[in-house]
Amino acid sequence: LEDFVEAHANSTLRSVAGRRWVRTYCPNARFTLKVDPGVVVNTVPLLNYLAQLSDSNVTRPALVRENTFLCKAHTNVTVNRQQSAAYPISREQFAADVYPTFCEGCAYMFTTDLAGKLADLSENVREFVFEDVYLTGMLATKLNASYVRLGRNYTSTDPSNAKYAAANFSIDYTLFVHTTGLNEFSYTWNRIYDKIKD
């Protein structure tokens, strides 16, 4: 049982609690998916992709064993210390000028062996405001975790995203769509559902 206020400021605590839950109740799961509200998961290609990674007959570099994140990975992201930022970061909070490689926080997967490792390590590493940077970057670095980069499998309904603007994202390979509102969520879900029905 966890004891903290359900608030955005406690998203890191919530995510660590989630890892403890996975370790306790899903220890035999091959992969774990963390996804935010507002993200549409395209389940058919996602399950097909994960099945390929679990197939012992598949012999390619992307074959995943353990200690691995599967995500849209961000590299060389500069720490924003500007006071005008939503969450300005002081050197006391994070000393370096660049974050370690970390996963896009809206949706990412990891091999389930990492759940317990992350939960245990979090007890000795001071929490950080950005849960994605903390769990998939700071702690992952200490665990020498690997990344399978799925950047091309993500898109969003942000009007500035040219890939989505013409409603032409590929249902066959897009795994996650980060929507910007209920209408976009419904539209995206219906597109995927119509494809499944065909």
C-alpha positions in Angstrom: 0.0 0.0 0.0 1.4 3.4 -1.0 0.7 6.6 0.9 1.0 9.8 -1.1 -1.3 12.5 -2.5 -2.5 11.8 -6.0 -1.1 14.9 -7.8 1.0 15.6 -10.8 3.9 16.6 -8.5 3.9 13.0 -7.3 4.0 11.3 -10.7 7.4 9.9 -9.9 6.1 8.3 -6.6 3.2 6.9 -8.5 5.4 5.4 -11.2 7.7 3.8 -8.6 4.6 2.4 -6.8 3.6 1.0 -10.2 6.9 -0.9 -10.5 6.4 -2.4 -7.1 2.9 -3.5 -8.1 4.2 -5.1 -11.3 7.0 -6.9 -9.3 4.4 -8.3 -6.9 1.5 -9.2 -9.2 3.0 -9.7 -12.7 6.4 -11.2 -12.1 6.1 -13.6 -15.0 5.0 -11.0 -17.6 7.6 -10.7 -20.4 7.0 -7.0 -21.0 5.3 -4.1 -19.1 3.7 -1.1 -20.7 3.4 2.2 -19.0 1.0 4.6 -20.8 -0.6 7.9 -19.9 -4.2 8.8 -20.3 -4.8 10.3 -23.7 -2.5 7.9 -25.5 -4.2 5.5 -27.9 -2.4 2.1 -28.0 -2.6 0.3 -31.3 -2.8 -3.1 -29.8 -2.6 -5.4 -32.9 0.7 -4.2 -34.2 2.0 -3.8 -30.7 1.2 -7.4 -29.8 2.7 -8.7 -33.1 5.9 -6.7 -32.4 6.2 -8.1 -28.9 5.5 -11.6 -30.1 8.4 -11.3 -32.6 10.8 -10.2 -29.8 9.7 -13.2 -27.7 10.1 -15.7 -30.6 13.2 -17.8 -29.9 13.5 -18.4 -33.7 14.0 -14.7 -34.4 17.7 -14.0 -34.6 18.2 -10.3 -35.2 19.9 -7.5 -33.1 16.6 -6.1 -31.8 15.8 -9.4 -30.0 15.1 -8.4 -26.4 16.2 -10.5 -23.4 16.2 -8.4 -20.3 17.2 -5.1 -18.7 15.7 -3.2 -21.7 13.4 -0.3 -22.4 11.5 -0.1 -25.6 10.5 3.4 -26.4 11.0 6.7 -28.2 14.4 7.5 -26.6 15.6 11.1 -26.1 19.3 11.8 -26.1 21.3 14.9 -25.3 18.3 16.9 -23.9 19.5 20.0 -22.2 18.3 20.7 -18.6 16.0 23.7 -18.6 16.9 26.1 -15.7 15.0 29.1 -17.0 12.6 30.4 -14.3 10.0 30.8 -17.0 9.8 27.1 -17.5 6.9 25.1 -16.0 9.4 23.2 -13.8 12.8 25.0 -13.7 15.5 22.6 -12.6 18.2 23.9 -10.2 21.7 22.4 -10.0 20.8 21.1 -6.6 18.1 19.0 -8.2 20.2 17.9 -11.2 23.8 18.9 -11.4 24.6 18.0 -15.0 23.6 20.2 -18.0 22.3 17.3 -20.1 20.0 14.5 -19.1 21.0 10.9 -19.6 19.1 9.1 -22.4 15.5 8.6 -21.4 12.2 7.4 -22.8 9.3 9.5 -23.9 7.1 9.5 -20.8 3.7 9.2 -22.5 4.2 5.6 -23.4 7.0 3.2 -23.0 7.7 -0.5 -22.4 10.3 -2.4 -20.5 11.2 -6.0 -19.8 9.5 -6.9 -16.5 12.7 -7.8 -14.8 13.4 -4.1 -14.6 10.3 -3.4 -12.4 11.9 -4.7 -9.2 15.3 -3.3 -10.0 13.9 0.2 -10.5 11.8 0.0 -7.4 14.7 -1.2 -5.2 17.2 1.4 -6.7 14.7 4.2 -6.2 15.1 3.8 -2.4 18.7 5.0 -2.7 18.4 7.6 -5.4 16.6 10.9 -4.6 13.5 11.3 -6.6 13.3 13.7 -9.5 10.3 15.7 -10.7 10.2 14.2 -14.2 9.3 10.5 -13.8 10.5 9.6 -17.3 13.9 11.1 -16.8 14.2 9.6 -13.3 13.1 6.0 -14.0 14.1 5.5 -17.7 17.2 7.8 -17.5 18.8 8.3 -14.2 18.0 4.9 -12.7 18.3 3.1 -16.0 21.9 4.5 -16.4 22.8 3.1 -13.0 21.3 -0.3 -14.0 23.2 -0.2 -17.4 19.9 -0.7 -19.1 19.6 -0.9 -22.9 17.1 0.8 -25.2 15.3 -0.4 -28.3 14.4 2.8 -30.1 10.8 2.9 -31.4 10.7 6.6 -32.4 9.1 5.9 -35.8 6.2 4.1 -34.0 5.0 7.1 -32.2 2.9 10.0 -33.4 0.6 12.7 -32.0 -2.5 14.6 -32.9 -0.8 17.9 -32.4 -1.7 20.0 -35.5 1.9 20.9 -35.9 2.8 17.2 -36.5 2.9 16.9 -40.2 2.9 13.1 -40.0 -0.6 13.2 -38.5 -2.0 16.4 -40.0 -3.4 14.7 -43.1 -4.7 11.8 -41.0 -2.3 9.5 -42.8 -0.4 7.9 -39.9 0.3 4.3 -40.7 -2.1 2.0 -38.7 0.2 -0.9 -39.6 3.3 0.3 -37.7 2.2 3.2 -35.4 2.1 1.8 -31.9 1.2 4.9 -29.9 -0.7 8.0 -30.7 -0.6 10.8 -28.1 -3.8 12.7 -28.5 -4.5 16.3 -27.5 -8.2 16.0 -26.6 -11.2 13.7 -26.4 -12.2 14.3 -30.1 -8.8 13.4 -31.3 -8.7 10.3 -29.1 -12.1 9.1 -30.4 -11.2 9.8 -34.0 -7.9 7.9 -33.6 -9.5 5.0 -31.8 -12.2 4.7 -34.5 -9.6 4.7 -37.3 -7.8 1.8 -35.5 -11.0 0.0 -34.7 -12.2 0.2 -38.4 -8.9 -1.3 -39.5 -9.3 -4.2 -37.0 -12.8 -4.9 -38.3 -11.6 -5.1 -42.0 
